[in-house]
């Protein structure tokens, strides 16, 4: 799921580069969902739930996997199990970005308005920073998954070095 999150991030940047902004914004929501799913799988999913995702893909296994929890339920199940700082960032992203990004995914007012009237440069920079923030969190999860203690300081160092490329706290996507 971390790899999927990184793929969505890369794809969003490619889409922005070619001017497909509506699709790019939708992918940032998918990037966030992939990160939440990855954290849920690590910290709170049952072995049965994990096996539903790891099974060979058939019509039957796809139906079983469709019964896995959606984002809000995964976040609830992560409470008290995942690192507190990570949960704060996941909830912050949801509070400030979830509804507008849903609008881009589902053809809501944000998508209709921006697609017809244009995307201001500050919004595009904001979405790039939001995607970078999700990528930083994904990198932190990969450090945890690696179990390699030597990696533990690398992500904070990247955050300090590229602070201008990351979102500010409490920044709403509009």
N, C-alpha and C positions, 0 to 999 in steps of 0.2 A: 504494500500500500504506500510505503514511502516513495518507492520508485514511481508509482502512479502519480503521486502528488508532484514529484519533480517533473514528470512528463507534462502534466497540466500547466505547471509554471512556465516551462519552456515554450509550450504551444501558445500560451497567452501572449508571451513576448513576441513570438513570430507573427501572430495575428495582429498585434498592435502595429508591428513594423509594416505590414502590408495594408493596413487601414481597415481591418475587420474588427472594429472596436466592440460591437455588441457581443459577438462570439467570444472575444477575449475576456470580457467581464464575466460572462457565464462560466468560463473555465476557471476563474479564480474561486468561484463558489465551489466548483467540483474539486479544486485543489484542497480547499479547506475541509471538505467532506472526506476526502481520502486521508488527510492527516488525522481527523477525528476517528475514522474507522481504524487506522493503524494503532492509535493510542488505545482505543477500546479493545482491539485484539490483544494487545500486550497486557493491559492492566485489569480488564474486567470480563472479557468474553469467556464463556465456558468452553471446555474442550469440544463439546458438541457443536457449538457455534463456529469455532475455528474450523472444524472438519467440514462444515457446510460450505465454507469458502474454499477449502483446499481440495475438495472432491473433483473428480473428473467432470467436465461440463457435459451434462445431458439435460433433457427436458425435465426429468425428475429431480435432479440435483439443483437445477435452476429454480424450480418451484420451492424447494426447501430453503434455498438461500434467500429467496424473496421474503421469507418470514423473519429475517434478521432485523434488529431494531433500527429505527430511523435516527437521524441526527440528535434530536432532543433527548430521546431515550438513552442513546449512547453517552451523551454528556452527563445525564443523571447518574448512570451506572459508573462513570469515571470518578464522580465526586468521592473524595476520601481515599481513592486508590491511586490515582495519578498524582504526580508532583503538583503541589499547590500553585506554584508559579505558572506552570503550563496551563492549568485549569483556568487561572485568572486571564491568561492571554486568549484561550479558546473562547471563554465567555465574552470577553471584550470584543473580539472579532464578531461574534454572533450579535451582540447588542448593536454595534455600530455599522455592520456591513451586511448582515443576513437579508434583511427585507429588500434593500435596493438590489442586491445581487440576485435574489429570487425574481425580481421584476425583469431583469435581463434574461434570465433563463426561461421564464414563462410568458414572455411577450407582454409585460405590464407597462405601466406608464413611463418608467425610466427608459425602457428599451424603445418604445414608440417615440418618445420625445427626443431622446438623444440621437436615435438613428435618423430622424427626419431633420433635426435642427443642428446636428453636429455635436462633437465631443470637445469640450474645452480642454486645453492643454493641462491645466491643473488637475482635472479629473483623471486624465490618462497617467499623469505622474503619480497621483494618489493610488491608482489601481496597481501600478508597477510596484510601489512601495508596499502595498498590502500583500501582494503576491510574494515579494521578497521576505516579508515578515513571516508568512506561512512557511516559506522555504527554510528560514532560520530555525523555526520550531521543528520542522521535519529533520533538519540536520541534528538538532539536539536529541531527538528520538533515536536517530541512527547511532549517535555516540553511546546512548544508553544500551541499545541493542548490541553494540559491538562488545561491550564489557571491557573495553580497553581503557584503563584509567589514564593513560597518556594522552588520550584525545579530549579529556574533559575540559580543558581551557581553550580549546581551539575555536569553538563557536562564539563564546563571549568576545574573543579577540577579533573575530570577523565582524561582530556587531559594532564594536568600537571603531574599527577601521572604516566600515561602510555605513556609519550612522546616517549619513545624508541620503542613503538609498533605502532606508527603513521607515516604516510609518511612525508617526507620533502617537502617543497614547490618546485614547478617546477621540480618534479621528473618524468621522462618519463619511462613508462613501455616498455621494449624492448623484 
